[in-house]
């Protein structure tokens, strides 16, 4: 193996880790260790970014304003960006289950499990 091939392989592995493995690890950590709360959707705006697939299968990245409540913590207003399937996009006024990073309550995702 020549030097450029080795460097190219290393770069490819690093990009694969950063692009696929690390986000999946973060999501699993949120689902396993996240602090459960609720949030009322204040605003929903579609960005120009879409993930995975083409046309109807792509998941649009949404910018969502939330009033978030966690047990024992005052309500706070946050804005998050999260991708959703077209049929799962939350609506203004809807109350949803959220998960927060146990180390930073400002890092929130709308839970895929809506058991409020």
Phi, psi and omega in degrees: 000136178269166186301312179300326178294319179296314180297316179299320179295317179298315179298318179298317179296317180297313180296322176299315180297312182294322185277330187237311186289310184298313177300323178294323178294318179298316181297316178298321179295317177302313183293327182276312189251358185297145177279126183279141176205189176231160178212144173261130180286122181262321180209152178222122178227135178277135173268181180271003184263138175228146181243145168059109174091180182237148175052246188289342180268350181289146178258113180289142175277123183251145172256120190236127174270132184229144163258108190259137177233130173235149180304128176078006181233135180300150178299139178224152179261127180229157170240128180236162171241129182209142178272142180224151168296150184306323183275355180254006183295125180292159181247150178304133181094344180289144174257128185232157173280139178231159175235137179243150174296126182299338180267345183206101184292352176275350175266103189232145168232151172283125186293139174288346179255105186266061178257075183282000000 
